[in-house]
């Protein structure tokens, strides 16, 4: 990149985005900071607050922290109001998916639609002029001359790699991205943060989506119904399908001769199906709405490694395109709790091949 370029850094007041801004400033780029304002306070109940969240009343504290960092680094920080966009793209999506008996991934949606979408667009509408957009994500982007495509690759620090959450970014979005932290270990970033003297290295990272827990966003969506076994026998009453997810064991309140897990959710009958742990095991799934990064379209059968949730490692799988633009994913090893609504991401070594949304387990 031309070091005379201006780079806008998405800041949060945390260690990673702060060091990102610092690194780029030290490298000679003209740096400006932008920070999202998404908290409206309307959707959260009076439940007990969960610390270190992305969406909650502590947003004002994060903005204050980001301002302190910007001042220390010597960059201008601009607040970008995205409350309406966030509600429409993330909160409404989140609530809608749970109401349909699916388990969404709001972080994937937020990165795709908000952080690397509306934030950039609205910042420019505010009159800010910049060439690239950087964040403190642990990932890398490279331009491949042969294919003419921007490639998303895993970070050096595999334990912190965040490509799963950015797997739905488009080519246009990736073309604007800069991820300085992709070549560093987290320990190196914490050490770098000490130079700012703001004790950022001691700050807890955001580990939760909503400040009071995700259930605080689900009010008014559900009504009680039956817990049933695989034969349709009633085992008890559930609180409402949005409060359950595939593989869940805790909080069911049903006594049985062996441990019960949520193995299916039947939205049409308002039933939550319970069964033994082995009922959760499967080898195949259908993924919809695929986003291909390594190529424009899946033209034939390929082998990849794939993961069906962020906290899980990936497993070898075969991808087969379907005529309805969906993808058949066949794992070589058994998978537990394949969950509709979650994101499945495909890799080949460090390269993110693409991703899709799990529609159903087969």
Secondary structure, DSSP 8 states (H G I E B T S, - for coil): --TTSEEEEE--SSHHHHHHHHHHHHTT-EEEEEEEE---SSS--SS---SSEEESTTHHHHHHHHHHHHHHHT-EEEEEE-HHHHIIIIIHHHHHHHHTT----HHHHIIIIIIIIIHHHHHHHTT---SEEE---SEEEEEETTTTEEEEEE-S-GGG--GGGGTT--HHHHHHEE-GGGGS-HHHHHHHHHTTTS-GGGS----EEETT-GGGG-TTS---EEEE-TT--EEEEES-GGG--TT--TT-----SS--EEEEEETTTTEEEEE-GGGGEEEEEEEEEEEESSSSS--S-EEEEEESSTTS--EEEEEEE-TTS-EEEEEEEEEE---TTSEEEEEETTEEEEEEEEEEE-
